[in-house]
Amino acid sequence: MQINDLFNILHNSIESQNNGKKISLKDMAQSLGISMRTYQDWKLGRAKPQAAAAVIKMLGKLDDDEIIRAVRKINKLEE
């Protein structure tokens, strides 16, 4: 699996969670605090942030409940 596959899966999952409402690259990038160009490059596989692969691999080592706990903790740090 390529990094761009991960970003596409996550982008589509977020859209599904919002009842299928499409989310533009610009809006997603803004919500992540990055430029639209950077996000577009990630989604198209032109740039490959190495940290993303490491984070996904680490989450993959956790059971489902622990993934939820970890992500909620991360989200609280952003508030």
N, C-alpha and C positions, 0 to 999 in steps of 0.2 A: 504494500500500500504506500502510495506517495503522500507527501505532506499536503499537496493540493486536494487530494481525496478527502483528507481529514477536514479541511476547511469547508469543502463543499457539503460533506455530511452534516457538519455542525450548523452551517448556514441553513440548509434545508430543514434540519430538525427544529431550529428556532422559528422558521417560517411555519412549520406544521403546528408548533405549539401556539402560534398566533392565528389559528384557524385557517391556515393556508395563505394568509395575507403576505404578499411579496414584500421583501425588504431589499431596498436598493443597496448597491455596494457602498454608496456614499453614506447612507444612514447606518449601515453596519460598521463601517470604518469609524464614523463619528462616535458611535456608542463604545467602540474599543479604544478610542483616543489615538487613532493612527490616521495617516492620510489615505484617501481613497486609492491612490496609485499603489501604495504599499499593499493594501488589502487585495486589490485586483491582481497584483503580481503573485501574492500567496495563493489565491484561488486558481490562477491559471498555471501555477507551477514555475513561473519565471524567477521567483525568489523562494528560498526555502529556509524559514527561520528554524534553526537547529533546536532551539528551546521547545518549540511546539512538539516535535517528535519525542523529546525526553519527557515532557509533561504527560503526553498521551500514554507512553510506555509505563510511567509511574502509576497513572490512574488504572491502567490495565492490570496492575498487580494487586489492586484492592478489590474487596467484595463490594457488591452494589450499595449496601448501606453505608459503608465507609467512604465510597465515592461521593455519595450525597452529603455526608458530614463534611468532608474535605472541601467540596465546592461551596457549601454554605459558609464555611469559615473564610474562604477566600473572598466570597462576595461581601461578607461583613467588613473585611479589611478595606474594601473600596468605599464604604459609606462614610 
